[in-house]
Amino acid sequence: MDMAIVRPELLQVADAVAREKSIDREEVLEAMEQAITKAGRAKYGHEKDIRAHIDRKTGEVRLSRWTEVVEDGAVENEATQMPLSVAQKIKPGIKVGEFIIDPLPPIDFGRIAAQTAKQVIVQRVREYERKRQYNEYKDRVGEIVNGIVKRTEYGNLLVDLGRAEALLRRDELIPRETYRNGDRVRAYIYDVREEARGPQIFLSRTHPNFLARLFAQEVPEIYDGIIEIKAVARDPGSRAKMAVLSHDSSIDPVGACVGMRGSRVQAVVQELQGEKIDIIPWSADPATFVVNALAPAEVSKVVLDEENRRIEVVVPDDQLSLAIGRRGQNVRLASQLTRWDIDILTEAEESERRQEEFRRRSALFVEALDVDDVIAGLLVTEGFTSVEDLVLVPDEELAGIEGFDESIAAELKRRAEEFIARRDAELSEKAKELGVSDELTSIHPFTPAMLVALGEKGVKTLDDLADLASDELIEILGGEEAMDLETANTVIMAARAHWFEGEGQAQAQG
């Protein structure tokens, strides 16, 4: 009796679904086989190993029961396994691990079985479609795509990309721009995730790289790699700054991006709803780069603090508002672009601060060294900031200052040493009055001033110090200028050492 049924329409359906869903025909046929298998198990028993096969050329459907051959006495499931001795009676020469395959009559699909099979096929096809979408778009992160708005949910847009759907969230849209169903939208793929409900493709029109990709489409030199976009900072819909570098000295990177009569930059501006774009030349020198980034404001002076990545910028008084920009926009974008913290001062503010600093340091030297304003002023002008500087500087360097000689230099150093000794003695006495323990005073690199600061905050013993976090210690001592993080960590670990010594002794006694 022929146990097969020929269903050529299955192949036609598989071809149609494969074309419509853009998935492989083989995957559709595998889904159909699983559906028929499920229906077969519902009829002949779920515990049995029932398998279906569709002939890829004729559409012939065969259903069969598979029974695995195992060693005698090793049968764990009688529904799917058979001992070797029994199997050899049915099929001589069969070996352990092979299968006895019994053909089964074709299934007459009832309404429920057909519905179940349909659900299995639809589910499997959907899974294959999701897998295909994820594999297609996971490597397209960073591309610009065009789509049609399918629907809007709470301001978020569901965008049809043709072969997949993507999400453009409200906060990824340029402010004040609106889209209706059926509108075309251009956006940047910034993330693709594989989630339980299927692949999620996330789009953005506010991402800095969206602007960079738009320029790459408009400027052939960027596409060819002659001009490189080094950094982008955006205030979406309002203003942006883009730093560019040319790898060909004969090509002006700013001019190439602007285009003839601004044609290239205008094309990008229109796409970004009128967002103003400042294109600036990139520089490896941080000071030059920051000055360029603050354009159109003019800068008269910069002071770098490389350790903290801060830069102080001095601008003419009439340039302050331009440098800061409306609501701080210009300096904020420049900071984002350069990745440096930028402090802006006017020339008047900087001059006033410099004079105040000069007066303060001069007063320090006048009081500490008992000298007149002229000598104190000379020391400040030569770059001395503290009395300790005088003690550390070589005698000949101090004597080489205009108006000084060896005797003056020696006298200044003597007075400086006396002042430091007197001050430290007073501070040490104050630390004792505050109850700071001798154990704490022996820890390097605590100065008498630091010990007083600790005592005033209630840190008086090794245990008090050991209980502190590194940042707390730095704050008590007056910030990172007084002690850096690495030193603070070392000091606290030294204070905690006696805890571990106690543990070691207890273990030795035990």
N, C-alpha and C positions, 0 to 999 in steps of 0.2 A: 504494500500500500504506500502510495507516495505521501510523504509527510510534509510536503512543501506546498505553499500557495504563492502563485505569481501575482504581484501587485505592482505593475509598472508605474502606476500613478504615484507611488511613494517616491520614486526617483524624480518625477516631475515636480512634486511638492518640495522635495529637498533642494532641487535646482532653484526654484522660485524663492524659497526662504533664504538661501545662500546669497542670491543676487540682491534681494531686498535689504537684508541686514548686513551685507558686506562681510560675511563670515565664510569660512571654508565649508564646502559641500560635505566633506568627510565628517566634520563636526556635527552637522545637521543629521546625517544618517546615524551617527553614534547616538545622538539624542533619541532618535526613533527606535533604535534597537533597545535602549534602556526602557523606553515606554512599553514596548512589546514584552520585554522581560518582566517588568513589574506586573503587567496584566497576566502573564503566564504564571507567576508565583501566586497571584491572587486565586487562580483557578486550581493549580496543582499542589499548592502548599508553600507558604513563605519560608519554611525551614529548608526546603530543597534548593539545590543550586541549578536554577533554570536559566538558560541563556538563549538569546535570540540572535539571528544573523540575517542581514539583508544582503543579497547578492548585488554588488555594485554595478553590474551590467544589465541584469534582467529584472531586478526588483523582486526576485524570488525570496520569500520569507521562510526561514526554517527555525523551528523551536526545538530545543533538546534539553535533556536532563544530564548533568555532568556529575559523575561519582568518582571521587579520588581513591586510588588504590594505596593502602597503607599496610604496614607489617601486621601479621596475625597477632591479635591481642592488643593492638595499638589504636583500635577504633575509638574515637572520642565522640563522634556524631554520626549515628547510623543513617541519618537522612542524606549526608553528603560524603560519607566515607564507606569503604568496603575492604574487608581483609583480603590479602593477596591470594590465599588459597581458594576463596570463592571466585575472585576475579579471573583466575587462571582457568576455571571451569567454563566461564563465559567466553573468555578470549585468551587462548593458550599463548604463552610467551610474553604476556603483559608484565611490566615491572612496577615496583613501588614508585609512586610519584606521578604515574600516568593516570589517565582518566578513562572510565567506561562512559561512552556517550550514547544515550538512548534517545532516538528521535521521538518527538511528541506530536500529536495531531495539531493542526493549525487552530488557532483560537477564533471563535466567532465572537467578535467584539460586541458586547451588549452596550446599552446606553451609559451605564456607570463606568464600565471598563474603558470605553472610548473617551469619556470625559477625563478619567484619570490619566490615560495615555496622552491626551492633549495637554493636560497640565504639566506632565513631565517634560514633554517636548518644548513647550513654551518656556518653562523654567530653565532648562538646559540651554536653549537658544539664547535666552537673556544673559545667562552666565558667560557663554562664549562671546556674546556681543560686548559685555562689560570688560572681559579680558582683552578683547581686541582693541577696545577704546583705550584702555590703560596702556597697553604696549605701544599703541600708536602715539599717544600724547606724552608719555613719561619722559621721552627724550626731546620734547619740543618746548620745555620750560625755557623761557628767555626769548621766545618768538612773539611776533605780533600776528594776530589772527583777525579775520573779518567774520562777523556773524550777524544774525538777524534776531532781534528781541522777540522771544517767544511768548513770555509773560512776565508780569511784574508782581512781586510779593513783598509788601512792606518796604518798598523802595529798592529792593534787591532785584536785579535783572537775571532772568534765565535766558541764556543766549544759545541759539541753535548754530552750531559750527558746521553743519552739513552731515558730518559723520559722528558727531557727539554733541552733548549739551554741556554748557559751562555756566559758572555762577559769577556774576559781576556784582559784588556787594555795594551797598549804598556808600559806605565809607571809602570805597575804591573808585568812586566816580568823582569827576572834577566838580567842585561846588557850583551850584546853580544850573548845571546842565540836566536836561530831562530827556527821557526816551519813552516812546510809546510802542505798543506791540506792532511789529512789522518794520520798525526802524532798523537801518543798518548801523552797526557799531564796530569800532576798531579798538582793540585792546591788547594788553600784554599778558601772556601766560606766566604767572609768577610761582605757581605751585600746582602739582598734580599728585593727588593722594588716592591710594587704594583703600576704600572703606567698605563696610558690610553692605551698604546700600548701592555699591557700585563705585566706579572711579569718579572722583570729584576734581573737576578742572576749575581752577580759580583764576579769574582775570582781574586786571587792574588798569586804570587810566591815570592813576596818581603816582605810580611807582617811578622812581628816578630813571630806571632803565628803559621805561616806555619812551621817554624823551630821547635817550641815547639811540634806541632802535629806530625811531622816526628819522633822526639825522642820518643814520646809516643807510636808510632807504633813499634819502634825498641827496646825499653827498657821496659821489662815487669814490672819492679819495679815502673816506672812512671805510667803505665796503671793501676797498682794495688793501686796507691796512697801512696806507701811506700816512694818514692822520689817525691818531689814537685819542679816544675820549677817556681821559684819566679820572675824572670825577664829575658827578652831577649832584646838585642840591636843588630841591623844588619846594615852592609854596604853591601847590596845585591851583591852577586857574588864575594866579596872580603874578608870580615872578619865579624865575629859575636862573641858576648860574651853572655854566658848563665849562670845565677846563679841558683844553685840547693841546695836543703835542704833535708836531710834524716830524716824521722820520726822514723827510727830504728837505734839506736846507733851502731849496729853491721854491718851496711851496709855503705860503703863509697860511697857517691852520685856521686863524680867525676869519680871514678873507674867504677861504674856500667854504667855510661853513655858512657864512653870510650869503654868499652867492652874488651874482650880478644884480645890482640894484636891490639887494636883499631878498631875491626870489626864493632862495633855499630856506632861509630862516623863516620867511613869511608862510611858507607851506606848512611848517611845523607849528608856528604860532596859531594859524587858523584851526588846525586839528586840535590844539589844546585850548580852544575857546579864548584866544587873545592873550594867553600867558606871555608876559614880557620875558625875553631870554637874553641874559648877558653872556657872551662868549668871550672867555679870557684865555690867554696863553698860560699853560702849565709850566711850573719851574721846579727843579729839584731843590732849590734853595728856599727854605720855609719863609724867610722874610720877604723875598721877592714874590713868592706865591700869594702870601697874605695881602701884600700891597696890591697885586693884580686883582685879587678876589674882592677887595673893597671898592673897586671901580664902580661908579664914576667918581667917587670921592678921592681927593688928593691926600697923600700921606707924607708927612715931613720927617718922621722918625719912628723906628721900631726897636723894641728891646725884647730879646728872646729869653724864655726860661725853659730850656729844652727838657729838663728833668720832669717838670709838671706839664709840659706841652701847653704853656701859656705864652701869649705874646701881647706886649703892651704897645699900642699904636697911638702915636701923637699926630693929630691933624690940626691944620689951621682953624682958628675959631669959627670962621664962616663956613667951614666944611663939616662941622660936627653933625648937623641934622642930616646932611647927605650921606655921611659915613654910617650913621645909625640906621637911617631909612625909616619909612613909615612903620610905626609900631615895632621898631627894632628889626625890621625885615632884612635890610641889607647886611647888617653885621651878623645876624643869625644864619643867613644863607652862606655868608663867607666862612663862618665858623664850621658849618656842616661840610662845606666843600673842602676846606683845608684840613679839617679834623684837629684844629688848634682852638683853644679857648682864647678869645680876643677881648681885651680891655681897651676901650677907646678914651683918650684924654685930649682935651684941647691944648694948644701951645701955652695958653694962659694958665690952665690948671697944672700942667706939667712944670711950668716955671715956678708957680707958687709952691708946689709940692717940693720941688728941688730946693727952693729957698728955705722952706720950713725944715727940711731934712738937714740943710747946712747949719741953720741956727741951732737945731737940737743937738747935733754932733759937736758943734763948737762949744755949746754950753757944757756938754759932758766933759770935754777936755779941760775947759776953764776950771771947772769944779774939782775934777779928779787930780789934775796936775798942778793946779795953782799957777796958771800961766795967763797971759793977757789974750785979748780977742785976736790979735794979729797972728800969734804963734798957733793958737787953736784953729784959726781959719786956714793957715798954711797946711796943717796936718789933714784937715778935712779935704782940702783941695787936692792933696797928694793921694787921696783914696783910703786914708785910715778911717775905720768905722768904729773901732773899740779900743780901749786901753790895752787889751791883750795883744792887739796888732803891733803896738810899739815894743812890747817885750820880745816878740817873735822875730821882728825885722832885724837884719844884720846891721851892725853899727855904721859901717861905711855907707850903706844905703840911706840911713837916716841922716847922716852927716852930709850927704850929697844934695840934700834939699836946699834950694836957693835961700840964702839968709842964715842957714845953719852951719855950724862947724862941729868938730869932734867933741868939744867940751859941752856944747849945748845938747848934742845927741846923747852923750853919757848921762847928763843931768836929767834929761827927759825920761830915759830908760830907768834911772834910779827912782825917780818919782812915781813912774808907772808901776814898778815892782812893789814899792812901799804901799801904794794905793790898793793894789790887788791883795797884798798880804793883810792889810788892815780890813778891807771889805770882807775877805773870806773868813777872817777871825770873827768879825761881827756876825756874819751869817751862820757860822758854825755854832756860835753861842746861842743864836736864836733857834737853831734847829734843836739844840739840847733842851732849851726851854719848852719847845713844842713837844718834847718827849720822843724825838726820833732816836731809835736804838743805834748802838755802835755797830751792830751787824749790817745795818742799812748803809751807814757811812762808809763801810769798807768796800761796797760794791762799785766796781768801775763801770761806767765813766761818770758817776754822780758827782756834780760840783756842789759846793755849799749852797748856792742859789737854788739848785734843783732839790736838795734835801729840805730846804725851807718850804718850797712849793709843795712837796709831798706831805710834809708835816701839817701845813695849813689845810690840806684836803683829808687829813686823818690817816694818811699812810705812814705808819710809824715803826712797823716791824716787818720782818721777812715774810711772815704769813699775810700781812696786809698787802704787801707788794705782789706776792705770789697769786693772790686772788684777783688781781687786775687783769684785764685784757690789754693787748698791746696798744690798741687805739685809745683806750682810757689813759694809759700811762703817757702817751704822746700828748694828749689833750691837757693833762695836768701840768706837764712841763712846758707848755706854750706852743705846741704845734711841731710840724716836721722840721722846722728850722733848728729847734733845740735837740731833737732826737729823731732819727729815721726809723722806719718800721723794722728793719733787720736788727738794728741795735736794741730796740725795745723788746723784740722776741728773745734775744740773747739774754738780756737783763732779767726778764721774767722767768726764763728757764733756769737761770742761776739761782734765783730766789726760791724756786720750787725743788731744788736739788736735795735739800735736807729732808723733804717728804719721802723721797725714794730711798735715802740712806737709812731712814727709820724702818722701812719695809724690809730692806736687805738684812738688817741686824735681827729683826724679828724672825725672818726665815732661817737665818743661821742658828739662832737659839732653838727654834723648833726642830 
